[in-house]
Amino acid sequence: MSSERARSFDGAAAEYEQHRPDYPAEALRWVAATLGLGPGARVLDLGAGTGKLARGLVALGFDVVAVEPGLPMREQLERALPEVETLAGSAEEIPLPNASVDAVTVGQAYHWFDQPRALPELHRVLRAGGGVALLWNWWDARDPLQAALTDLLGFPRPLVYPELPAPPLFRELGRTTVESVRETTPAGLVARVATTSAMLTAEPAERQRVLDEVRALAQRHGERLPLPQLTHVFAFERL
């Protein structure tokens, strides 16, 4: 994965915080049940961004530590969740001791990791019996607006996953997809698309052309847009 695209979010941290969706509580409850996590469990949110996933983990009563490489993203996280320990670091060099967390969660970030380097690090910081959960919020192409949108933007349908954790370090425990609906407006949809790495790294003229097309497409569907969302969740056990 391009490091330029992976770090492109730093230049739009405030917009990312404002326009990207949170993770459904149902998805996080599934993670807790599948990994056997109770209140007070120590959970590392890795590649935590602005805290979109971390706030749901806090709401479930977990003791959350967030690791994020981008300073602008960390600043947004610290502002939203001052009670969460927030550290500079990456999946390839996690700034935590061996066997120090009960679980690792990764929201919308695992595809940016260098997996051959990151997976041993996840294994190292997890306690025996710990686990990993990977989550992605993704477009629902069954919705006519989003079908047209993903065609316009060239997004994969369905989401294409990178190589997932596997033996000898991890074993998959299960996977699920949670459906939810988030209302938005044409302007809100344009703002969300503008926070994608493809748009953040595009040439200004191309970025404006695509966003104008997104706006015109959205306006054809009305001023209030119910936006169905699929949250794909995977759980893995540390071996």
NUKE-541742 format. One record per residue (C-alpha): residue number from 0; chain; z, x, y. Coordinates in nm, 2 decimals. Example, Ala and Ser with C-alpha at 12.3 -4.5 7.8 and 13.67 -1.06 7.14 Angstrom:
2
n 0 | chain A | Z 0.78 | X 1.23 | Y -0.45
n 1 | chain A | Z 0.71 | X 1.37 | Y -0.11
***
This chain:
239
n 0 | chain A | Z 0.00 | X 0.00 | Y 0.00
n 1 | chain A | Z -0.08 | X 0.12 | Y 0.35
n 2 | chain A | Z 0.22 | X 0.26 | Y 0.53
n 3 | chain A | Z 0.06 | X 0.15 | Y 0.86
n 4 | chain A | Z 0.06 | X -0.21 | Y 0.74
n 5 | chain A | Z 0.41 | X -0.19 | Y 0.59
n 6 | chain A | Z 0.55 | X -0.07 | Y 0.92
n 7 | chain A | Z 0.34 | X -0.30 | Y 1.14
n 8 | chain A | Z 0.61 | X -0.56 | Y 1.16
n 9 | chain A | Z 0.83 | X -0.33 | Y 1.37
n 10 | chain A | Z 0.61 | X -0.41 | Y 1.67
n 11 | chain A | Z 0.66 | X -0.78 | Y 1.63
n 12 | chain A | Z 1.02 | X -0.81 | Y 1.51
n 13 | chain A | Z 1.12 | X -1.08 | Y 1.75
n 14 | chain A | Z 0.81 | X -1.29 | Y 1.66
n 15 | chain A | Z 0.88 | X -1.23 | Y 1.29
n 16 | chain A | Z 1.23 | X -1.36 | Y 1.33
n 17 | chain A | Z 1.12 | X -1.66 | Y 1.52
n 18 | chain A | Z 0.82 | X -1.77 | Y 1.32
n 19 | chain A | Z 0.86 | X -1.66 | Y 0.96
n 20 | chain A | Z 1.03 | X -1.91 | Y 0.72
n 21 | chain A | Z 1.37 | X -1.87 | Y 0.56
n 22 | chain A | Z 1.42 | X -1.89 | Y 0.19
n 23 | chain A | Z 1.51 | X -2.23 | Y 0.03
n 24 | chain A | Z 1.87 | X -2.26 | Y -0.08
n 25 | chain A | Z 1.75 | X -2.39 | Y -0.42
n 26 | chain A | Z 1.57 | X -2.06 | Y -0.48
n 27 | chain A | Z 1.88 | X -1.86 | Y -0.40
n 28 | chain A | Z 2.10 | X -2.08 | Y -0.62
n 29 | chain A | Z 1.86 | X -2.01 | Y -0.90
n 30 | chain A | Z 1.89 | X -1.64 | Y -0.84
n 31 | chain A | Z 2.27 | X -1.66 | Y -0.84
n 32 | chain A | Z 2.28 | X -1.86 | Y -1.17
n 33 | chain A | Z 2.02 | X -1.65 | Y -1.34
n 34 | chain A | Z 2.19 | X -1.32 | Y -1.25
n 35 | chain A | Z 2.54 | X -1.46 | Y -1.30
n 36 | chain A | Z 2.65 | X -1.40 | Y -0.94
n 37 | chain A | Z 2.97 | X -1.56 | Y -0.81
n 38 | chain A | Z 3.12 | X -1.56 | Y -0.46
n 39 | chain A | Z 3.22 | X -1.22 | Y -0.35
n 40 | chain A | Z 2.95 | X -1.04 | Y -0.55
n 41 | chain A | Z 2.82 | X -0.73 | Y -0.38
n 42 | chain A | Z 2.44 | X -0.78 | Y -0.31
n 43 | chain A | Z 2.20 | X -0.54 | Y -0.16
n 44 | chain A | Z 1.92 | X -0.70 | Y 0.03
n 45 | chain A | Z 1.65 | X -0.43 | Y 0.03
n 46 | chain A | Z 1.37 | X -0.43 | Y 0.28
n 47 | chain A | Z 1.58 | X -0.69 | Y 0.46
n 48 | chain A | Z 1.36 | X -0.73 | Y 0.77
n 49 | chain A | Z 1.53 | X -0.95 | Y 1.03
n 50 | chain A | Z 1.76 | X -1.10 | Y 0.77
n 51 | chain A | Z 1.56 | X -1.41 | Y 0.66
n 52 | chain A | Z 1.69 | X -1.37 | Y 0.30
n 53 | chain A | Z 2.03 | X -1.21 | Y 0.39
n 54 | chain A | Z 2.15 | X -1.52 | Y 0.58
n 55 | chain A | Z 2.10 | X -1.73 | Y 0.27
n 56 | chain A | Z 2.29 | X -1.48 | Y 0.06
n 57 | chain A | Z 2.58 | X -1.49 | Y 0.31
n 58 | chain A | Z 2.58 | X -1.87 | Y 0.30
n 59 | chain A | Z 2.64 | X -1.84 | Y -0.08
n 60 | chain A | Z 2.95 | X -1.63 | Y -0.02
n 61 | chain A | Z 2.81 | X -1.29 | Y -0.13
n 62 | chain A | Z 2.92 | X -0.96 | Y 0.02
n 63 | chain A | Z 2.59 | X -0.85 | Y 0.15
n 64 | chain A | Z 2.46 | X -0.50 | Y 0.25
n 65 | chain A | Z 2.12 | X -0.49 | Y 0.41
n 66 | chain A | Z 1.89 | X -0.19 | Y 0.40
n 67 | chain A | Z 1.58 | X -0.19 | Y 0.62
n 68 | chain A | Z 1.37 | X 0.11 | Y 0.75
n 69 | chain A | Z 1.25 | X -0.05 | Y 1.08
n 70 | chain A | Z 1.48 | X -0.02 | Y 1.37
n 71 | chain A | Z 1.34 | X -0.32 | Y 1.56
n 72 | chain A | Z 1.38 | X -0.53 | Y 1.24
n 73 | chain A | Z 1.74 | X -0.41 | Y 1.19
n 74 | chain A | Z 1.83 | X -0.49 | Y 1.55
n 75 | chain A | Z 1.72 | X -0.85 | Y 1.49
n 76 | chain A | Z 1.92 | X -0.86 | Y 1.17
n 77 | chain A | Z 2.23 | X -0.73 | Y 1.34
n 78 | chain A | Z 2.20 | X -0.98 | Y 1.62
n 79 | chain A | Z 2.17 | X -1.27 | Y 1.37
n 80 | chain A | Z 2.42 | X -1.15 | Y 1.11
n 81 | chain A | Z 2.68 | X -0.92 | Y 1.28
n 82 | chain A | Z 2.91 | X -0.96 | Y 0.97
n 83 | chain A | Z 2.65 | X -0.79 | Y 0.74
n 84 | chain A | Z 2.66 | X -0.42 | Y 0.69
n 85 | chain A | Z 2.32 | X -0.30 | Y 0.79
n 86 | chain A | Z 2.18 | X 0.05 | Y 0.70
n 87 | chain A | Z 1.87 | X 0.24 | Y 0.78
n 88 | chain A | Z 1.69 | X 0.33 | Y 0.45
n 89 | chain A | Z 1.41 | X 0.25 | Y 0.22
n 90 | chain A | Z 1.36 | X 0.14 | Y -0.14
n 91 | chain A | Z 1.26 | X 0.49 | Y -0.23
n 92 | chain A | Z 1.58 | X 0.64 | Y -0.08
n 93 | chain A | Z 1.86 | X 0.38 | Y -0.09
n 94 | chain A | Z 2.16 | X 0.50 | Y 0.12
n 95 | chain A | Z 2.42 | X 0.37 | Y -0.13
n 96 | chain A | Z 2.63 | X 0.53 | Y -0.41
n 97 | chain A | Z 2.55 | X 0.50 | Y -0.78
n 98 | chain A | Z 2.66 | X 0.17 | Y -0.95
n 99 | chain A | Z 2.77 | X 0.02 | Y -0.62
n 100 | chain A | Z 2.61 | X -0.33 | Y -0.62
n 101 | chain A | Z 2.60 | X -0.62 | Y -0.85
n 102 | chain A | Z 2.25 | X -0.73 | Y -0.76
n 103 | chain A | Z 1.95 | X -0.63 | Y -0.55
n 104 | chain A | Z 1.74 | X -0.89 | Y -0.38
n 105 | chain A | Z 1.39 | X -0.83 | Y -0.22
n 106 | chain A | Z 1.23 | X -1.09 | Y 0.00
n 107 | chain A | Z 0.86 | X -1.05 | Y 0.09
n 108 | chain A | Z 0.88 | X -0.67 | Y 0.06
n 109 | chain A | Z 0.85 | X -0.55 | Y -0.30
n 110 | chain A | Z 0.47 | X -0.52 | Y -0.27
n 111 | chain A | Z 0.53 | X -0.25 | Y 0.00
n 112 | chain A | Z 0.75 | X -0.03 | Y -0.22
n 113 | chain A | Z 0.63 | X 0.28 | Y -0.40
n 114 | chain A | Z 0.73 | X 0.13 | Y -0.74
n 115 | chain A | Z 0.75 | X 0.46 | Y -0.94
n 116 | chain A | Z 1.00 | X 0.59 | Y -0.69
n 117 | chain A | Z 1.18 | X 0.27 | Y -0.60
n 118 | chain A | Z 1.26 | X 0.13 | Y -0.94
n 119 | chain A | Z 1.47 | X 0.43 | Y -1.05
n 120 | chain A | Z 1.66 | X 0.39 | Y -0.72
n 121 | chain A | Z 1.72 | X 0.02 | Y -0.78
n 122 | chain A | Z 1.85 | X 0.11 | Y -1.13
n 123 | chain A | Z 2.07 | X 0.38 | Y -0.99
n 124 | chain A | Z 2.26 | X 0.16 | Y -0.73
n 125 | chain A | Z 2.31 | X -0.13 | Y -0.97
n 126 | chain A | Z 2.62 | X -0.16 | Y -1.18
n 127 | chain A | Z 2.59 | X -0.21 | Y -1.56
n 128 | chain A | Z 2.50 | X -0.58 | Y -1.61
n 129 | chain A | Z 2.35 | X -0.61 | Y -1.27
n 130 | chain A | Z 2.01 | X -0.74 | Y -1.18
n 131 | chain A | Z 1.72 | X -0.77 | Y -0.94
n 132 | chain A | Z 1.56 | X -1.07 | Y -0.78
n 133 | chain A | Z 1.22 | X -1.06 | Y -0.61
n 134 | chain A | Z 1.11 | X -1.35 | Y -0.38
n 135 | chain A | Z 0.79 | X -1.44 | Y -0.20
n 136 | chain A | Z 0.73 | X -1.73 | Y 0.03
n 137 | chain A | Z 0.36 | X -1.82 | Y 0.00
n 138 | chain A | Z 0.10 | X -2.06 | Y 0.11
n 139 | chain A | Z 0.05 | X -2.38 | Y -0.10
n 140 | chain A | Z -0.33 | X -2.40 | Y -0.14
n 141 | chain A | Z -0.30 | X -2.76 | Y -0.28
n 142 | chain A | Z -0.25 | X -2.86 | Y 0.09
n 143 | chain A | Z -0.60 | X -2.90 | Y 0.25
n 144 | chain A | Z -0.50 | X -2.72 | Y 0.57
n 145 | chain A | Z -0.36 | X -2.42 | Y 0.38
n 146 | chain A | Z -0.66 | X -2.41 | Y 0.14
n 147 | chain A | Z -0.88 | X -2.38 | Y 0.44
n 148 | chain A | Z -0.64 | X -2.13 | Y 0.61
n 149 | chain A | Z -0.63 | X -1.90 | Y 0.31
n 150 | chain A | Z -1.00 | X -1.91 | Y 0.28
n 151 | chain A | Z -1.03 | X -1.82 | Y 0.65
n 152 | chain A | Z -0.78 | X -1.53 | Y 0.62
n 153 | chain A | Z -0.89 | X -1.40 | Y 0.28
n 154 | chain A | Z -0.54 | X -1.44 | Y 0.14
n 155 | chain A | Z -0.53 | X -1.44 | Y -0.25
n 156 | chain A | Z -0.49 | X -1.78 | Y -0.42
n 157 | chain A | Z -0.25 | X -1.77 | Y -0.60
n 158 | chain A | Z -0.04 | X -1.48 | Y -0.48
n 159 | chain A | Z -0.13 | X -1.15 | Y -0.66
n 160 | chain A | Z 0.18 | X -0.95 | Y -0.76
n 161 | chain A | Z 0.22 | X -0.58 | Y -0.79
n 162 | chain A | Z 0.35 | X -0.42 | Y -1.11
n 163 | chain A | Z 0.68 | X -0.59 | Y -1.18
n 164 | chain A | Z 1.00 | X -0.42 | Y -1.31
n 165 | chain A | Z 0.98 | X -0.36 | Y -1.68
n 166 | chain A | Z 1.14 | X -0.16 | Y -1.97
n 167 | chain A | Z 1.29 | X 0.09 | Y -2.00
n 168 | chain A | Z 1.47 | X 0.02 | Y -1.67
n 169 | chain A | Z 1.46 | X -0.35 | Y -1.65
n 170 | chain A | Z 1.39 | X -0.67 | Y -1.85
n 171 | chain A | Z 1.27 | X -1.00 | Y -1.71
n 172 | chain A | Z 1.52 | X -1.28 | Y -1.73
n 173 | chain A | Z 1.30 | X -1.56 | Y -1.58
n 174 | chain A | Z 1.08 | X -1.68 | Y -1.31
n 175 | chain A | Z 1.05 | X -2.00 | Y -1.11
n 176 | chain A | Z 0.87 | X -2.15 | Y -0.82
n 177 | chain A | Z 1.05 | X -2.36 | Y -0.56
n 178 | chain A | Z 0.86 | X -2.61 | Y -0.35
n 179 | chain A | Z 0.97 | X -2.70 | Y 0.00
n 180 | chain A | Z 0.82 | X -2.84 | Y 0.33
n 181 | chain A | Z 0.86 | X -2.69 | Y 0.67
n 182 | chain A | Z 0.72 | X -2.88 | Y 0.98
n 183 | chain A | Z 0.53 | X -2.68 | Y 1.24
n 184 | chain A | Z 0.27 | X -2.73 | Y 1.51
n 185 | chain A | Z -0.07 | X -2.57 | Y 1.56
n 186 | chain A | Z 0.09 | X -2.32 | Y 1.80
n 187 | chain A | Z 0.36 | X -2.24 | Y 1.55
n 188 | chain A | Z 0.11 | X -2.19 | Y 1.27
n 189 | chain A | Z -0.09 | X -1.95 | Y 1.49
n 190 | chain A | Z 0.23 | X -1.76 | Y 1.58
n 191 | chain A | Z 0.32 | X -1.73 | Y 1.21
n 192 | chain A | Z -0.02 | X -1.60 | Y 1.11
n 193 | chain A | Z 0.00 | X -1.35 | Y 1.40
n 194 | chain A | Z 0.30 | X -1.19 | Y 1.23
n 195 | chain A | Z 0.10 | X -1.10 | Y 0.91
n 196 | chain A | Z 0.02 | X -0.74 | Y 0.85
n 197 | chain A | Z -0.35 | X -0.81 | Y 0.85
n 198 | chain A | Z -0.33 | X -0.95 | Y 1.20
n 199 | chain A | Z -0.09 | X -0.69 | Y 1.33
n 200 | chain A | Z -0.32 | X -0.41 | Y 1.23
n 201 | chain A | Z -0.65 | X -0.58 | Y 1.33
n 202 | chain A | Z -0.85 | X -0.47 | Y 1.63
n 203 | chain A | Z -0.75 | X -0.68 | Y 1.93
n 204 | chain A | Z -1.09 | X -0.86 | Y 1.96
n 205 | chain A | Z -1.09 | X -0.94 | Y 1.58
n 206 | chain A | Z -0.73 | X -1.06 | Y 1.59
n 207 | chain A | Z -0.80 | X -1.29 | Y 1.88
n 208 | chain A | Z -1.11 | X -1.43 | Y 1.71
n 209 | chain A | Z -0.92 | X -1.51 | Y 1.39
n 210 | chain A | Z -0.62 | X -1.66 | Y 1.57
n 211 | chain A | Z -0.86 | X -1.89 | Y 1.78
n 212 | chain A | Z -1.01 | X -2.01 | Y 1.45
n 213 | chain A | Z -0.66 | X -2.07 | Y 1.30
n 214 | chain A | Z -0.57 | X -2.27 | Y 1.61
n 215 | chain A | Z -0.89 | X -2.48 | Y 1.60
n 216 | chain A | Z -0.84 | X -2.55 | Y 1.22
n 217 | chain A | Z -0.48 | X -2.65 | Y 1.27
n 218 | chain A | Z -0.56 | X -2.88 | Y 1.56
n 219 | chain A | Z -0.80 | X -3.08 | Y 1.34
n 220 | chain A | Z -0.50 | X -3.17 | Y 1.13
n 221 | chain A | Z -0.28 | X -3.30 | Y 1.41
n 222 | chain A | Z -0.01 | X -3.19 | Y 1.65
n 223 | chain A | Z 0.28 | X -3.21 | Y 1.39
n 224 | chain A | Z 0.20 | X -3.04 | Y 1.06
n 225 | chain A | Z 0.41 | X -3.08 | Y 0.75
n 226 | chain A | Z 0.36 | X -2.74 | Y 0.58
n 227 | chain A | Z 0.44 | X -2.73 | Y 0.21
n 228 | chain A | Z 0.55 | X -2.39 | Y 0.09
n 229 | chain A | Z 0.58 | X -2.22 | Y -0.25
n 230 | chain A | Z 0.87 | X -1.97 | Y -0.30
n 231 | chain A | Z 0.80 | X -1.76 | Y -0.61
n 232 | chain A | Z 1.12 | X -1.60 | Y -0.76
n 233 | chain A | Z 1.16 | X -1.35 | Y -1.04
n 234 | chain A | Z 1.48 | X -1.22 | Y -1.20
n 235 | chain A | Z 1.53 | X -0.90 | Y -1.39
n 236 | chain A | Z 1.83 | X -0.75 | Y -1.58
n 237 | chain A | Z 1.92 | X -0.38 | Y -1.55
n 238 | chain A | Z 1.89 | X -0.21 | Y -1.89
***
